Every structure is written in structure tokens, then in C-alpha cells.
Amino acid sequence: MRVCSVCALNEDHPGVTLDADGVCSLCRLNLVGDLLENFSYTQQVHDAFTRSGPNPDGPYDCLFMYSGGKDSTYMLDKFVNEYGKRVLAYTFDVPFESTHAADNIALARKKIPATFVVDSDDDNIKTVMREVFNRPVAKPGKYLDEKLPCVSCRTFFVIRAILYAFRHRIPYIALCADPQQILTMESDTREVVRGFYRTFGAKLTDTVFQGEAEQVLFAEEERLPRIVFPFVAMRYAYDPDRIVADLKAKGLYDSSPLETHCTLFPLLNYYSFAHWNCMFYKLNAASQRRAVQRNKHYDRSTFSITFPRAADLPAIEERMKHVVLDIAEGRGEPEKQQHELVDLFQELGATADAARFVAGGFLGMRTLAAELGIAL
């Protein structure tokens, strides 16, 4: 199988093609037009938010989507303590949330003077996950298809946040995607809802949102909350290692990015390997490799998860694929698999404790799949 000579994406990666010189369409910037159009709109909304005064229709200037991860904790602290915004910190209690993320949320509630609310809907988000994991995939695929389960889960609770803000007349929703994610996420409220309808159809969409999502499609423009991506303003200065260090110095973060990942991470990798022959973070790793290829002195990351320069990513990906698919099929010895996974995650930059924590989740993949009704 051919791989891109610049970023090492496989030739059958969804939405990616290789030219005669062995360079992929992402490295050739074939998608740049769509990405820049989305980014331009995102920048406009961010600028409008920073200029806006207090919300005249209620006690909150924004609904802040707070997950307990490093990025949202860092920005929540800034919104409240530096920007002076009246913040409703909204946490959707995802049933797949890491215990470490929950611990970080508890730290923030003690130290950051925001109003914290928790929303939940276990049954319907599990329905969506069963649907997306169990449906057949359409080859050759579109850009981001290997991330469809993750995107679908995130879109579900973003729509829940949109509906909450819509009901309570909160004009802005802050979503802490990292600078790379901003370019691949829909930033228009109505389009977020339309996208869910296109993916899952009217019947499932109306069922899981109890008919409310349709209200957003037909609401007057001024009634719709607008989505703000806070990291737009600092995209060139985004440094995940510094963010973690700052938070730990303030006592607001007590884990690592891998440890605060959701518990579906093993199943997300299974989905990517089984259907698209790539690890879940391959696009992220390829983007970082692309940046380093263009600038050998590149010493920062625009990605939430970083990858050491010395890591042999194609070899790591191949080793991880064999372990993940063996676990999914019930093959192999768990002790050896755990040892291999710990080694892999440490090669990707995780601490020994974080590597063991994540490896444990992978070993429990079959149990989690059975609980959710997902066929492996």
C-alpha cells in the first residue's frame, strides 16, 4: 500500500488521494477553500463575541461547554477570571466520560466562580452510538469518515447545548476545539442540526431530540445562539504542554490529555482500523508530520494530542492495529497485549501511569461493546 511521502497517510484513507508523485490531496491543500471559508465565519463570530456586552435577555453571556479536559478548563478559567464573562458552565454528562475528566470538573467547581450545570441523556446518546458503530460504511469514504462515531457523539451533545441555550436565551456557545479541530467542525448553529439530520435521518433525529431540533431549523436568525471557538484568538500560540503546566500550577488539572479522553477511545480505534485501516488519530499525526516536514525548526503543536518527532508512526500504527483487532476478536493473551499497548502509548509520549490507564480501557473493549450493543 502506498503512503504519502510527506505525511504518511495511506492511499485508501477516506477522502484522501495520492498523486503521481506520492503526495496526498491534503498536503496539496486541495481542501483549503472549504476550510478557509469555515474559518472565516468562525473568526467573525469570535470577533462579535469579544465585542459584545452583557446579555440583555438573561443572566449569562455565554454557555460554555465544559468537558473537564485541559482545553476547556484552561479557557473556562480565562472566560471567568480574565474576560469577566458571566458564564454558565454546561457539562453534558456523557456516559463514556473518563473518571479523570470528572475529577477535573470537581476541581474547577471549587476554584472557578461560574454557574455549573449538568445535562444528561444516556439512553439517546447510546442509541446514536449503536447506530453509527453498527451501520455499514460506504467506501471509498469521505474526509473524516474514520472519525464518524466521535463526530456523531460530539454533535449530539453540541445540539443538546444549542437547545439549552436556545430555551434560556443565551446568545453564545463556547466550544473549546483545538486549532486543528476548528477547521473541520461546523460553526453555524443551523448547519450543525442539518448535518445531524443528513447523517441519521428525520426519524432518529426527531426521536432522540424529542422534536426540538426542528425548532432550530425554522427559528429567526437573531434567536439562534452562535458558536464561538475560543482558540481562534490564540491559534498560533496554542501550546498543549504549556496549557497543562499552567493548569497544574493553579491546581485545576490532575491528569494527562490521554487520561481525560472518553472511554470509547478503544472502540474509536477499532472502528478506524476495521473500516479504514488507520488509527483514530492518524489525521492528527499526519498534520503534525506535515508541519514538521515544512519547517524543520517547528517546535510547537496545534493539536490537542502531541506526537514525539522520533516516533515511528507507521510502525506504531501497524502494531496498534494488530493489538486492537486481536482484542476485538478475543484473540491473544491480555498480559502481552497490555505490555504492548503500554509500550505503544509511551512511544507516543504518554507517561507510564497514563499508558497503563489507557491500556486498561483497550483490554475492556469487548465488555464495553457488549454493554452498548455494538457488534465487533
Stockholm file with secondary structure:
# STOCKHOLM 1.0

chainA/1-376         MRVCSVCALNEDHPGVTLDADGVCSLCRLNLVGDLLENFSYTQQVHDAFTRSGPNPDGPYDCLFMYSGGKDSTYMLDKFVNEYGKRVLAYTFDVPFESTHAADNIALARKKIPATFVVDSDDDNIKTVMREVFNRPVAKPGKYLDEKLPCVSCRTFFVIRAILYAFRHRIPYIALCADPQQILTMESDTREVVRGFYRTFGAKLTDTVFQGEAEQVLFAEEERLPRIVFPFVAMRYAYDPDRIVADLKAKGLYDSSPLETHCTLFPLLNYYSFAHWNCMFYKLNAASQRRAVQRNKHYDRSTFSITFPRAADLPAIEERMKHVVLDIAEGRGEPEKQQHELVDLFQELGATADAARFVAGGFLGMRTLAAELGIAL
#=GR chainA/1-376 SS CCBCTTTCCBTTSTTCCBCTTSCBTTTTTTTHHHHHHHHHHHHHHHHHHHHCCCCTTSSCSEEEECCSSHHHHHHHHHHHHTSCCCEEEEEECCTTCCHHHHHHHHHHHHHSCSEEEEECCHHHHHHHHHHHHHSCCCSSCCTTGGGHHHHHHHHHHHHHHHHHHHHTTCCEEECCCCHHHHTTSCCCHHHHHHHHHHHHHHHHHHHHTTTCHHHHHHSCGGGSCEEECGGGTTGGGCCHHHHHHHHHHTTCCCSCTTTTSCTTHHHHHHHHHHHHSSCTTHHHHHHHHHHHHHCTTCCCCCSSSCCCTTCCHHHHHHHHHHHHHHHHHTCSCHHHHHHHHHHHHHHTTCCHHHHHHHHHHHHTHHHHHHHHTCCC
#=GC SS_cons         CCBCTTTCCBTTSTTCCBCTTSCBTTTTTTTHHHHHHHHHHHHHHHHHHHHCCCCTTSSCSEEEECCSSHHHHHHHHHHHHTSCCCEEEEEECCTTCCHHHHHHHHHHHHHSCSEEEEECCHHHHHHHHHHHHHSCCCSSCCTTGGGHHHHHHHHHHHHHHHHHHHHTTCCEEECCCCHHHHTTSCCCHHHHHHHHHHHHHHHHHHHHTTTCHHHHHHSCGGGSCEEECGGGTTGGGCCHHHHHHHHHHTTCCCSCTTTTSCTTHHHHHHHHHHHHSSCTTHHHHHHHHHHHHHCTTCCCCCSSSCCCTTCCHHHHHHHHHHHHHHHHHTCSCHHHHHHHHHHHHHHTTCCHHHHHHHHHHHHTHHHHHHHHTCCC
//
